Amino acid sequence: MRRKRPSVRVAQFFVVVIALSLVPVALAGKGGGGGGGGGTTSATLTLSPTSVPSGSSFQGSGCGYTTGQQANLVVASPSSRMFYPIGVDSRGCVAFGAWTGEVGQYTVSIYQGGHRQTLMASAPLTVY
């Protein structure tokens, strides 16, 4: 019996982590439906800057989120979606930083909720 090299195990671990992180993104994309989903919220999201070169960072912030409940940041590029859990402070505000990859139009969204994620706010980001 041949043992797997540590580098193969690490790669398999990251594949599992990435696959599991996409499950909330898939559920978040469903939105709407019963239980009050699909309505508008008073949450805000501001990106700075709103246009960046490929490979650069950007920052985001906003308020109007439910305190004591994790928010989920989704950065959708032309070919992928990245998911990041972010904290909400005691005032109901969020702040985060993220990096860009490929060139194109991105959508940065924040979802919140228990079993059924609700889109709280989103903003466009141009990557050139």
FENZI-V200014 format. One line per field, one symbol per residue. phi: phi as a letter, one per 20 degrees, with the letter a starting at -180 (. if undefined). burial: b if it has 9 or more other C-alpha atoms within 8 Angstrom, else e. Layout:
# FENZI-V200014
phi->???
burial->???
This chain:
# FENZI-V200014
phi->.eeffgffffffgffffffffegfffffffllnfmnfnfecefdbcdbfebcfgneebccbacoeffmcgdcecddegcbcddcfcedffendcbbcbdecffqedcdccdbqefdfdfeabbecddd
burial->eeeeeeeebeeeeeeeeeeebbeebebbeebbeeeebbeeeebbbebeebebebebbbbbbbbbbebebbbbbbbbbeeebebeebebbeebbbeeeeebebbbbbbbbbbbbeebbbbbbbbbbbbe
